[in-house]
Amino acid sequence: MRYRKIIPIALAYCALLTVLAFLADSPADILVGLERILMAGDTLITDYIDLAGVGAAFLNSALVVLYSVAVLYLVRDPLNGFTLVVLGLMGGFALFGKNPFNMTPFLLGSFLYARFRGEPFEKFANVALMSSSLSPLVGFLCFHEGHDLPNLVTGVLLGVAIGFVMPSLSAYTFKIQNGMNLYNMGFACGLVALIVVPILSSMGRAPSTALHWATEYDLPLGVGLTVFCCVLIFSGLFLCNKPAWAAWAGYRRLLKATGRAPSDFLRLYGAAPVLINMGVNGLIATAYILLIGGDLNGPTLGGILTVIGFSAYGKHARNITPIILGVALGGFVMQRDLTNPASQLAGLFGTTLAPISGCFGWPCGILAGFLHSCVVLYTGGPVAGVNLYNNGYSGGLIATVLYPLLTAVIYHRWPHLRDQDYFDVTEHDEPQVPTAATEELEP
């Protein structure tokens, strides 16, 4: 009940996207574009704005968010900070890889898993939605080699099978990363793709990467994003039934969090600080793309929306900035063009490693970003671009390696930390009765 406003706000966001879609293109063009989106292979990088036009891309994003809201509402999933993560992620990736058709088999698979376990589906609804990271596999098998029934059945059954295994696999991969990689589902899906893609290739059905990348929308999307982020900040300061100074004080407290997963900022700090955090992070991400001379299009807009969504669950200005700087440093040292599409996405999605910066300090954050800028360019090839959360897979590899090394160094330098929890347990525990200090900042 505390976060019941999430649903109407999400519906208003869908309505806004729909209005913008029909302002950008005619209904006839939008229908043609939606057909292209449905029939596309969707492997990385398939920019729906370039493939089908702004109108069709925005409407598809609105439909995917509406679909996600309907699922969460119908299963009565508890609303919290992670709900904002899921909606931001689904809306963002609906601009370059997801559509209502290719994500449905994964939901069905996770639903069958819940029935198999005899547990309510609400427990796995978020995992079901995010497991559509592998939705390009469904699109590829269903439409790449014709639209006949056997191909459709094969693609749907594979999506159902993946959706069935993802709840248990993602729970395990979460443990081995120690909360250092916010995109845990990307890591889990990357492992599945490493098995599925070679099997398909050996059967003569090898997926292939793509490159659809729009370049002429910087001004309108830049203005729109800036206005959107400023509205978020304004809402946090003045529209949350608390004084602006209290909202800002809450945001300053939020900046001290490590961001180690799971960190539900909405529960810990309230709506006002989280809205400010979302707006600030969105401005940082947008400014980064524009400063390096990058492009605002479907994939980069999706990356910015993902950063905004995770601003309710782990990311803030202090822990994402070192990661972004590390990615930029990696491009400079390797003499790689930062405006390369993969490098632009690495700068945005590399913030999955924000907890490393928050837990171990900004120098380690820069190191993590530097490593990510190198590793992520080579993790998409073996899986042929079918894992939309490829940066999450790369982040998982880096987190798995860096966490024990950094912990060993810290424990060696400060031995007294061996006998205490190095990390702030209040960021990761079950809901507790708010203290007087936190009640002051609650929505």
Secondary structure, DSSP 8 states (H G I E B T S, - for coil): -TTTTHHHHHHHHHHHHHHHHHHHS-HHHHHHHHHHHHHS---SSB-HHHHH-HHHHHHHHHHHHHHHHHHHHHTT---SHHHHHHHHHHHHHTTTT--HHHHHHHHHHHHHHHHHHT--GGGTHHHHHHGGGGHHHHHHHHHTT---HHHHHHHHHHHHHHHHHHHHHHHHHHHHTTT--S-HHHHHHHHHHHHHHHHHHHTT-------B---S-HHHHHHHHHHHHHHHHHHHHHSSSS-HHHHHHHHHHHTT----SS--HHHHH-HHHHHHHHHHHHHHHHHHHHHTT---SHHHHHHHHHHHHHTTTT--HHHHHHHHHHHHHHHHHTT--TTSHHHHHHHHHGGGGHHHHHHH-HHHHHHHHHHHHHHHHHHSTTTTT--TTHHHHHHHHHHHHHHHHHHHHHHHH-GGGGGS-SS-GGGTS------HHHHTT--
